[in-house]
């Protein structure tokens, strides 16, 4: 521990200078960290397990300023461990429990946190460049500005870097991560995948989120004041009471975003791509339906295919209609009644179908990728394969990849052979549903009711919350 601190170490520095300083410090092997071997680490973690179990004489793991680069901590329980300033570059922490763990100013470059639990973890000032947070839980994680620290002879903690240095999540993967309430003011989150992440009430004040992917993310109450959202993608994202004051939305794509109570008064949207939110159809619905039926009966030679792309049809009554092969992509259908209808081969990609009534409707061969069907009623609906051709040419299954079906009523639904990869089925009612042969890779069944469901030959690899006894 022989690195020197200059007289102006406490002075604020620019983010670029701070990152360069951090990299210089990391290059000096003798400046901060003490190398630890895998066997010695295992000893400390075993004692930490005893501490968590409440055994007398055991100690909470203190891994402060240890160099754990390239070590494997997968599946271990590091709850409440102190990893202040630790160096973990390229370490593996998949499925690791890091609840309330102190990772303050830690070097976490290129760490794999796949499936890890970092709820309430202290990540202030941590270097997160290249990390993989796929399916990680970051509920209430603290990712505010921080200080890079070092210990000195008297056991004190002294700053090396100013508070202007923020979390760096350059090109990181946080797909499906739970970061509700995370504090990320001034963070550098360029080209980061936040698709399907829960960012409810997160703070991104003055953060650089240029070209970030928020597809399907939950952004209720998130604060983007003065944030840079240049080129960001918000397809299917839920923005309710989201704060965008003075945010930079240059070339941002909010097409298909679900927006409620969002104020654009202090935002320049001149080059942003916003939803059309058409208040009403340009023709009478009965004329559209008649032209569509003629189009279907003539194999496309007459009539007009129904196109509801980006149209706001919230609350519409579409019971018993025949709109097979119609285009509903990015449409707003919240609270609409589409029960007992024919929607075979339709395109509902990115549609807002929250609380919609689809009871008894036919969706065979339909595309519903990333559609939001949370709270929808689908009892008795069909999403099974549609026969292709007349000579036994196979089946065309419905595609619900990454669709949101949280809390949906799915009792008795036929999902046989359907593609539900990455679908969110949490808190849904799947009693007596037919899921035979369905693709359920990485689907979320947390708190779902599955009594009587048929799952023979279903592909459940990576499924979350699924009972396996």
N, C-alpha and C positions, 0 to 999 in steps of 0.2 A: 504494500500500500504506500507507494512513494510518489504518486502524481501530485504536482504542485497546483495550487490555486492562486491565480493572479489577484491583484488588488481590486479589480473590477468584476470579479466573478458574479457578484450579486446583481449586476446591471442587466436589464432586459436585453435580449438579443433577437435578431430577426429569425423567423422560422428556418429559412434556408441555412443561415449561419449555425443555428442550433443543431440542425441535422448533421451538418458537416462536422461540428464539434463532437457530437455523439459518435459519429463514425471514426473520428480520430482517437477518441477515448477507447472505443471498442478494439481498435487495432493494437493498442498497447496492452499486451497480455498481463503485465505486472501492475497495471494501474488500479484495478478495482476488484477483480474476481479471484476467488480461490477455487481451483479445479477440484471436482469431486468425482469419484469413480462410481460406476453402477452398483457394485457391492456395498460401498459405504452408504450410498443413497438408500439402498434397500433397508439397511439397518435403521436409518433415521425414520423411514416411512413405517417400518414395523412398530417402532416406539410411538409414532404418531397415531397409528391405528389403536394402540393400547390407550393412548390419551383420549381419543374419541369415545372409547368404550368405558372410560372412567376409572381405569386401573390406577391405583396409588403408585406414586413414584415415576410414572410415565410423563413424558414431556411433549408439549406441542412442537411440531417441527419448525425449526428456525433455519431457513435456507437463504438467509439474507446474503447477497453478494456472492453466492456460490455460482460456479460455472457448470451448468448442467447441459451444455450444448450437446446435441445429438443423442442424449440419453432417452430411455423409454419409460414414461410414467403412465402409460395407457391403463385405464381401468382402476387406477389407484384413487384413494380418498385423501385429498389434501384440504379438506374443509378447515377453514380458519388457519391454515399454515401461513407462516410469514416468509414470503418470497421477495421482500423488498429489494429492488435493484438486481435481482438474480439474472444471470445470463442463460437463456434457454434456447438459443438459436438452433433451429432445425430439430428441436426435441419433439417427441411424439407424445401427445396427451389426449389420445382418442378415448372417448367415454370416461375421461377422468372427472372426478368430482372436485370442483374448486369453489364450493359455496363459501362466500365471505372470505375468500383467500386474499391475502395482501400481495398483489402483484405490482405494487407502486413502483413506477419507473423501471420496470423489468424490461430486459431485451428479449422480446418474443418473436423476433423475425423468423418467418417461415415455419412457425410451430403449427402442427396439425391439431386443432381442437375439435375435430369432427365428433359430434354427439356429446361434447363435454358440457358439464353443468357449471357455468360461471355466474350463477345468480348471486347478486350482491357483492361480486368480486370488485376489488379496488384496482382499477386499471389506469389510474391517473398517470399521465406522462409516459405510459408504456410505449415501446416501439413495436408496432403491430404490422410492419410492412410484410406483405406476402403471406399473412396468416390465413388459415382455412377454418372458418367458423361454421361450416355447413352443419345445419341441424343442432347447433349449440344453443344453450339456454343462457341468455345474458340479461334476464329480468333484473331490473334495478342495478345493473352494473354501473359503476362510476367511471366514466371515461372523460372526465374533465381535464383541464390543463393540469400539469404536474411538474415536479422538479426531479431531475436526475440527481441522486444523492450518493454520498460516499461516507463511510465511517472513518473516524480519526482516532488517535491514540486513546483518548479518554472515553471512547465509546459513544461520542456524540455523532449526530448526523449533520453533515454540512452540504449545502447546495453546490452543484457544479454547473447547473444550467438554470436559466431563468424560466419563470412561469409562462412566458410567451410560447414555449414549446408545447405543442398539442399532440394528441394521439395521431399516429400516422397509420392509415389503413389503406395504403396504396394498392389497388388491384386485389384486395382481399376478397374472400368468398364468405359472405354471411347469409347465404341462402337459407330461408326458413328459420333464421335465428330469432330468439325472443329477446328483444332489447327494449322492452317497454320501460319508459322512464329513464333510459340511459342519458347521461349528460355528456354531450359531444360538442360543446361550443368550441369554435376555432379548430375543430378536427380537420384533418386532411384525408378525404375519403374518395379520392379520384378513381374513376373507372372500377368502382367496387360493386359487386353483385349483392344487392339487398333484396332480391326478389323473394316474395312471400314472407318477408321478415315482419315481426311484430314490433313496430316502432311507435306504438301508442304513447303519447305524451313525452316523447324523446325531445331533447333540446339540441338543435343544430345551428344555433346562433353564430353567424359569421363563419360557418364551416364551408369548406370547399368540397362540394359534392358533384363536381363537373363530370358528366358522362356516367354517373351512377345509375344502376338499374334497380328501380323500385317496382318492377312489375309485380302486381298482386300484393304489394305490401300494405300493411295496416298503418295509416298515418294519422289516425284520429288524435286531435289535440297536439300534434307535433309542431314544434316552433322552428321555422326556417328563416327567421328575421335576418336580413342582410346576408343570407347564404348564397353561395354560387352554385346554381343548378343548371348551368350551361349544358345542353345536350342530354340532360337526364331523361330517363324513360319512366313513365308512370302508368303504363297499360294496366288496366284492371285494379289499380291501387285505390284504396279507400281513404279519401281525404274529407274528414268531417271536423269542422272547427279548426282546421289546420291553418297556422299562421304563416303568411308569406310576405310580410311587410318588407318592401325594398329588396326582395330576393331577385336574383338574376336568372331569368327564365329563357335566356337566349337559346333558341332552337330546342327547348325542352318539349317533350312529346307527352301531352296529357290526354291524348285520344283514348277514349274508353275508360278514363279514370272515373271513379264514383265520387262525386263531390257534393257535399252538403254543408251549407253555411261557411263557404270559403270566400274570403274577401280579397278581390283583386284590385281594390281601389288604389293602393300604393305600389302596384306592380306593373312593370312594362311588359305587356304580353304581345307586343307587335310582331315578334318572330316566333312566339310560342305556338305550338299546335294544340288547340283546345277542342274539347268535345263540342259537337254542334248543338246538342240539347234542343232539338227542334220541338216546339211546343205542341204542334199538331201535324198530322199528315197532310201532304200537298193535294191529296185526292180523298174522296170518301172511301172509307174502309171497305164498304160493300163492293165498290168498283175495283179496288185492288184485288180483293178476293176473287171476283168474277174473272178478271183478266188472268189471274194466276191459274185458276182452274182450266181456263182455255189454253194457257201455255203448256200445262201438264198434259192435257188430253191430246194436244197436237204435237207432242214431243218437241216443243219449242219453236215450231214453225209459225204459230199464231199466238196472240195474247202477249202478256208481259209478265216476266218473273217478278214476284213480290220481293222488294228490296227495302228492308227496314234498318239498314246499317246506320248506327249512331242515332236512331230516332228515339225520342222519349215517348214511350208507351206505358208509362207507369200507371197502374190501376185499370188498364184496358180490359174489356170483356171479350176474350177470344175463345170462348167455349165452343167445342164441337167443330172447329174450323179445319179445313184441309189446306195446309200450307206446306206440304212436302216440298223439300228442296228450296225453300225460301231462305233469304239471307237476313239473319238477325244479329250479325256480328257487331259488337260494341253497343248494341241497343240497350235502352233502359226499360226494363220490364218489371221493376219492383212492384209487388202487390198485385200484379196482373193475374187474370184467371185464364189459364191455357188448358184447362182440364178437358179430358176426352177428345183431344185434338190429334190430327195426323201431322207430325213434324219429322217424318222420316227424311234422312239425308239433309236436314237443315244445318245451317251454320250459325251457332250461338257463341262462337269464340269471344271471350272477354265480355260477354253480356252481363248486365247487372240484373240478376234474377232472384234477388233476395225476397223471401216470403212469397214467392210466386206459387200459384196453385197449378200443379201439373198432374194432378190425380188422374190415373187411367190413360194418360196420353202415350202416343207411340213415337219414340225417339230412336228407333233402330237406324243404325248407320249415320246418326247425327254427329256433328262436331261441336263439342262443348269445352274445348281446351280453355282453362283458366276462367271459365264462367263462374260467377259468384251466385251459388244457390243456397246460401246460408238461410236456415229457417224455412226452406221451401217444403211444400207438400207434394210428395211424389208417389204416394201409396198406389201400388198396382201399375205403375208406369213401366214401359218396356225400353230397355237400352241394349237388348241382346243383338246378335248379328243379323244383318239383312242378307238374304240369299242373293248371290251375284250370278246373273244369267240363269238359263233354264237347263243347263247341262251339268249341274253339280259343280259350278265354278267356285264354290266356297262361300264364306260368309263375310259380310262387311260389318265389323263391330262398331258400336258407338265409341267415340273417343272423348273421355273426360279427364285427360291428363291435367293434373294440377288444379282441377276444379275445386271450389270451396263448397262443401256440403255440411258445414258445421251446424249441428242442431236440426238437421233436416229430417223430415218424416219419410223414411224409405222402406217402410214395412211392406213386404211382398213384392218389392221391385225386382224386375228381371234384369240383372247385370251380367248374365252369363256371357262369357267371352269378351266383355267390354274392357276397354283400356282405362283403368283408374290409377295409373302410375302417378305417385306423388299427390293424390287427391286427399283433401282434408275431410275426413269422415268423423271427426271428433264430436262427441255428444249427440250423435245421430241415432235414430231408431232403425236398425237393420233387421229387426225380427222377421223371420221367414223370408228374408231376401235371398234371391238366387245369385250366388257369386261364383258358380262353378266355371272354371276355366278363365276367370277374369284375371287381368294383369293388375296386381295390387302392390307392385314394387314401391317401397318407400311411402305407402299410404299411411295416414294417421287415424288409428282407431281409438284414440284415447277416450275413455268413458262412453264408448259406443255400446248400444244394446244389440247383442248378436244372437239372442235365443232363437233357435230353430233355423238360423241362416245356413244355407248350403254352400260349402266352401271347397268341395272336392275338386282337385286339380287346379285350384287357384294359386297364382304365383304371389307368395307373401314375403318374398325376400326384402329385408330391410323395413318391413312394416312396423310401425310404432304403436305401442299401446295395445297390441293384439294378444289376447290370452293364449298361452302356448302349453298349458298343462294337459 
